[in-house]
Amino acid sequence: MTDLSARNSLLARRRAAEARFRRYGAAALALTTLFLAFLLWDVAAKGWPAFLEHRVALPVAIDPARAAAGDFDGLVKDAILAQFPEAQSRSQRKAVLALFSRDGETQVARQLAADPGLSGKTITADLLLSDTADLHLKGIAPLADATAITALTEKLPVTRAFAWRFFSNGDSREAEQAGLRGALIGSLLTVAVALGLGLVFGVAAAVYLEEFAPKNRFTDFIEVNINNLAAVPSIIFGLLGLAMFLNVFGLPRSSPLVGGLVLSLLVLPTIIIAARAALKAVPPSIKEAALGVGASEQQAVFHHVLPLALPGILTGAILGMARAFGETAPLLMIGMGAVSADVPRGITEAATVLPVQIYLWSDLPELAFRSKTAAAILVLIAVLFAANALAIYLRNRFERRW
């Protein structure tokens, strides 16, 4: 009877310990989810204002002589000041002009280029407000002297719309004009180069080491170093790219080509390790059956083992892609941190990437760039989710069951 009681007591303690472990796990999961939800909510709350902008419909009289001379800036300024005849002093006129972005002349020039017959007429230009006026109207940073902005809202129709220019413009020192197009295309080009090279060489290395390489000290040495390279700080790869690709080979600085080469070295160990694990997971009986019916070693590997390991290999590609998309330090080392308003048209042109753009904006003193930074983080997360979803779809599409 005593032994039965002891066993029941021991069983009760084991069940209680298991229940506590489950509660701890559920609490840890809930806490992690709470932190993640708070982080996303905080970034979204700060970044959402960057997706909205305020514009003003301003009548602009086009003087043919001044338009022919290219004085669109003067035409826009005269049209603005014509709406504020009470602004007589230099400081008052300056305060009025400070409400508008500096891209007004570009808007008018585009309208005239599209329809030259507008010369000599009065057109309606859709002008963007400056970052300070925009933040005031959004209630984020009210102006100390709101006289000019109040008069503006009374005289001209101010509209709020989605800021498509955030996705169509390149970088700019003017916060209201700064966009992500250049950084987004630069990221896609850079990661495409990195994954293109990393997948080819990574899978080839994994297949050779796992299926064809002799098991000796040399291959053991290579395997140990591949595992060690996966833990090397990313900035070391940036220094390697600076020394080799730029100084030795003379490749174009700040280009997606060099950035992709650096990131391919960075993700190569991850892809090799994941690919080898996927190859090991394929049952040996599949290869043995292929060899038993007369297939060569190469045919057994490439026709049977590799296709079955493809989903696991794509998992390694997902991990490598996520790391490549989020890297900043190695790309700063090769000069991809320069401000560029141009959108790259190829892998050899100067460009930047989304993480570097976020880093640059976060260091700027203008308050509007805080919202731009948070909005860029949201775009980066969305791009990562979309890329991962595509990779997961491809992995499931090619998955086979045995």
N, C-alpha and C positions, 0 to 999 in steps of 0.2 A: 504494500500500500504506500509505503514511504517512497519507493522507487517511482511509482506511478505519479505521485504528487510532484516529485522532483522533475519528472519528464514534462508534466503539464505546465509546471512553473517555467521551465526552460523554453517550452514551446510558446508560452504566452509572452515571455520577454523577447523572443525572436520576432514574433508577430508585431509587438509594440515597436521594436527597433525598425522593422520594415515600414510600418505605418509612418513613423517619424521621418524616415528617409524620403518617403514619397511626399510628405508635407514639405520638407526642406526643398526638394526638387521643384515642387509646384510654386513655392514661395520665391525661389530664385528665378524661375521662368517669369512669374508675374512681375517681379521687380525689374528684370531686364526689359520686359515689354513696356513697363511704365516709363523707364528711362528713355527707351527708344522713341516712344510716342511723344514724350515731352520734348526731346531733341528735334524731332520732325516738326512738331507744332511750333516750336520757337523759331526754327529756321523759316518755316512757311509764313508765320506772322510777320517776320521782319522782311522777308523777300517779296511778299505779294505786292506791296506798293510799287516795286520796280517794274511790274508788268502793266502798270497804268501810267498814262501821261495826260497832261493838260495842253490843249491847243486853242488858238484864237483865230477866228476868221477875220482877217484884216484887209480892208480895201487898199490897193496900191495903185497909184496912177503911174503909168509907164510912159516916161519921156523918151521918145525915139532916139534922141541924140545921146542921152545918158545910157540908154540900153545898148546902143551900138558901141559905146565906149567901155561897156562892161561894168558900169557903176551901179550894180544891183544892190550893193550894200548901202549906198547913199539913198537909193530909191526907197528901200525898206525903212531906213531910219527916218527919213522925211515923212513917210506914211504913218509911222508910229507916233512921232511928235505932233503930227497934224491932229491926232485924236486927243492930245493933251495940250491945248493952247495955254492952260494955266501954268504949265511948267516953263518958267522963264529963266530961272537961274541955272547955272552950270550943274549944280548938285542935283536940282530937281530933274533936269533932262537926263542926267546920268542914272538917276534912280529909276526913271521910266524905262530907259533902254535896257537896264539890268534885268528887267522882268522877262525879256525875250531871249531865246537862244540865238546863237550866232549863225545858225544854218538858214536864216530867212532868205539871204541872197541866193543860196543854192536852190531853194524852193521856187523862187521867182524865175531864176535862170532856166530851170527845167520846164516850167510852164511856157515860157517864151520859145524855148527850143522845140517843144512839142507843137506849138501853134504860133508861128511868127506873126500872124495877123493880129495878135493881141497888142502889138506895139502901138502906142498912142492911145490906148484905152485904159480903163480902170478895171483891174482884175481883183479877184478875192484870193488872197494867199492864206493857206492854212499854216500858221506859224506855231512853232513849239515854244512853250514857256521855258524859262531857265530853271535850273535845279532848285534855286532858292524859292522862286515863286511856286513851283510845283510842290515842294515840301510844305509850303505854307497852306496851300489849298487842300492838301491831304491831311492837314492837322498834325504833321510830324514835327515840324520846326517852325512855329509861327514867327513872322518877322517882327522885329522890335518896332519898326515904323511901317505900319500897314497902309499908309495913306495912298501910295501909288497902286498897290495891288487892289485895294478897295475901289479906287477910281476905274481901274481896268475892268473889273467885273461889272461895273455899272455901265460902262461905255460900249464894251464889245462882248459878244457872246463867247463864253468860255466853255469848252466841251471837254469831257473826260472820256478817253477811249483806251483800248488795249494798245500797249506799246509794241507794235510789230517791229519797230526799228531796233528793239533790243535783240532781235534775232537776225535782222538784215544788215545792221551796221557792224563795222569793225571797232576796234578799241579807239578811245578818244580821251583826251584830258578834260573835255567838257562832259560832265556826268550825265546830262540829259541826252547826249548823243552817243554815249558809249554803248557798244553792243558786243554780242558774243559770236558773231558769224565767223570771224577769222579764227578765234580760238576753237570753236566747234569743228570747223573743217580741218584745222591743224591737228586736233586730237584724233579725228577719224583717220587722217592720212598717216599719222605717226603710229597709231595702234595697228593699222592695216599692214604697214611695213614690218612692225615688230612681230605680229602674229604670223604673217606670211613666212618670215624667216624662222621664227621660233618653232612653228609647227613642223616645217619641213625637216629642219636639222634635229629638233627634239625627238620627233617620232623615229627618224632614221637612227639616231643614236640609241634610243630605247630598244628598237627592234634588234639592232646589232648586239648590244650588250646582253640582252635577255635570251636571244635565240641563236646567235651565231658565234659570239666571242668566246674564246677558250677561257676556262676558269683558272686563272693563275694570279700571281701577285700583281702583275701590271694592271689587269682589269679590276682587281680589288682596290688598287691605288686610285684608279679613275673613278670608281663608284664612291669611294670615301670623299674624294674632292668634289664630286657633283653634289653630294649631300652638304658639304661644307659651303659651297657656293650659294646654295639656297638661303643661307643665313647671313651672307655678307651684306653690310649696309649698302643701300642703293647709291649713296653718294660716291662710293668707290667705283662703281660702274660709270658714273659721270666723269670722274677723273680719268678713267681708262679711255672713255670716248674722246675726251679733250686731248689726251696725249696721242692717241692712235689715229682716230678718224679725222681730226682737225689738223693737228700739227704734223703728222707723218704722211697721211694720204691726201691731205688738202681738200677734203670734202667741204661743201658749202656750209658755212656756219649758220646756226639757228634754223636749219631746214628739217622738215619731217623725215628726210632720209637719214640724217645723222641721229635724230631722236629715236627713230625706229630701230636703227642698228644698236644703239645703247640699250633700249628697252628689250630688244630681242635677247641680248646677253643676260639681262636681268631675269626674264621669265623662262629662259632655257632650262635651268635646273628644275624648276617647278614642273614644266611640261615633261621632262625626261622622267622624273620620279613618278608622276601620275601615270604616264604611259607604261612604264615598266610594271607598276602595280596592276594596271588593267590587263596587260599581257599575262601576268602571273595568275590572274583570276580566271582565265579561260581554262576549262578542264583539260588536262593532258591527254585524255582519251580522244579528243577531237583531232589533235595533231597525229596521235598514234594511228587512228583510223585512216587518216589521209595517207600516211606513209604506208600503211598496210595494203592499200589498194593501188599502190604504184606511184603516188605523187612524190616529187622530189622534195627535199628539205625546204627549198625556196617556195615551191608551190603550196606546201602545207602551211607555211607561215603567212604568205601574202593572200592566199585564197580562202583560208579557213580561220586561222588564229587572229589575224589583224582585223578583219571585218567584225568579228565577235568582240574584240577589245575596243572598237571605235567609240561606243558610248563613254567608257571610262577615259579614253583619250580626250574626248570633248569636254569632260569634266575638268581635266587638267588645263585645257585651253580656256575654260571659263575662269578658273583661278588666275591664270596668267594674264588674261585680258583685264580682269578687275584690278589686278596690281598695276598693270601698265597704264590704265586709265587714271589711276589715282596718284601716280608718281610726280613729284615736283623737283626734288633736289638734283637728280642726275641731269634733268633737262635745263635747269638753271646753269649748270656747269658748262653746257655747250652753247649758251647764249640764247636760249629760247625765252628769256625773260624780258626782252626788249619790247617797248610799246610799238605796235604796228597797226595802223589803220587799214592796211591792205589785206585782202583776202588771198591766201595762197592758191595758186592755180595748178600746182604740181608739188612733188615731193622734194624738189631742189630749191624752192623759193623760201624766203624767210617766213617764219610762222611762230605762233605760240600755241599753247594747249590750255584746256580748261582749268586744271589745277594751278598752273602758273598764273593764269589770268585772275583766278580767285585770290591767290597770294598777293599779286600786285595791287588789286583793288582794295584788299583789306589793309594795306599799308598807306593808302591815300587819306589825307585829312578831311576831304569834303564829306559832309554828312550823307549826301545822296549815294555815295559809293558803298555805304554800309548796306543799304537795301540792295544795291547791285550785287554785292558780294553774296548775300543770302540767296538772291534769285539765281545767281550762277551756280551755287551749291545745289539748289533744287534741280536745275537743268542737268548738272552732272549726275545726280542720283537717278533722274529719269532716263538719261542715256545709258547708265549702267544697268538699270532694270530692263530696259528694252533689249540691250545687247545680251544680257543673261537669259532673258526669256527666249530670244532667238536661238541661243546656243542650247538651251534645255530642250526646245522643240526639236532641233536637229538631233540631239542625243537620243530623245525618245523615238524619233522617226527611224533611226538606224539601229535601235536596240533589237536584239534577237534573244530569244529564250531557248535554253537547251535543257 
